[in-house]
């Protein structure tokens, strides 16, 4: 009995191990479609709160062993920065412009016990915390500067308006920037 049991178990394990290589593949050897976040949201009406992505090398496509460039939704980043700045207790209003390497934040603070430099420090830290590290962050506590950054929203990005952006940054540098 023992002699028959060992080969049967070994055969079963070998058979299971061979089929494991095709996990996630359909009958044609293609990867089975998996649910993404949008599909789950549409089917269940719930957002599960996680981001997940899965690709094979062939799906992404490689040219000379390089992966496609990372794209960033600057509007989403500006929204996140603005909301984070507004979460600070002393901030009443905020607006943010995010470019390819700069973030300009305008805020209006409540007159409280903090100095302008301390408030600027907190605003700058909040903005920096939600952006990639290479971004340069400039802040201004003058509500009139909102128009300065708002005008960029309707302009195409690129070098055509770089001098105007640099002038705006120079204006921002005249305001407290914190110690960061």
QUICORNOR-V918258 format. One record per backbone hydrogen bond with DSSP energy under -1.0 kcal/mol. CO is the residue of the C=O (numbers start at 0). NH is the residue of the N-H. Records with the same first field share a line. If there is no record, write none. Layout:
CO = NH  NH
//
This chain:
0 = 4
1 = 5
3 = 7
4 = 8
5 = 9
6 = 10
7 = 11
8 = 12
9 = 13
10 = 14
11 = 15
12 = 16
13 = 17
14 = 18
15 = 19
18 = 21
19 = 22
21 = 24
23 = 31
25 = 28
29 = 25
35 = 39
36 = 40
37 = 41
38 = 42
39 = 43
40 = 44
55 = 59
56 = 60
62 = 65
65 = 62
71 = 73
72 = 76
73 = 77
74 = 78
75 = 79
76 = 80
77 = 81
78 = 82
79 = 83
80 = 84
81 = 85
84 = 87
87 = 90
89 = 109
92 = 107
94 = 105
96 = 103
100 = 135
101 = 98
102 = 137
103 = 96
104 = 139
105 = 94
107 = 91  92
114 = 118
115 = 119
116 = 120
117 = 121
118 = 122
119 = 123
120 = 124
121 = 125
122 = 126
123 = 127
124 = 128
127 = 130
131 = 134
135 = 102
137 = 104
139 = 106
141 = 144
142 = 145
144 = 148
145 = 149
146 = 150
149 = 152
151 = 154
158 = 161
160 = 164
161 = 165
162 = 166
163 = 167
164 = 168
165 = 169
166 = 170
167 = 171
168 = 172
170 = 173
171 = 174
//
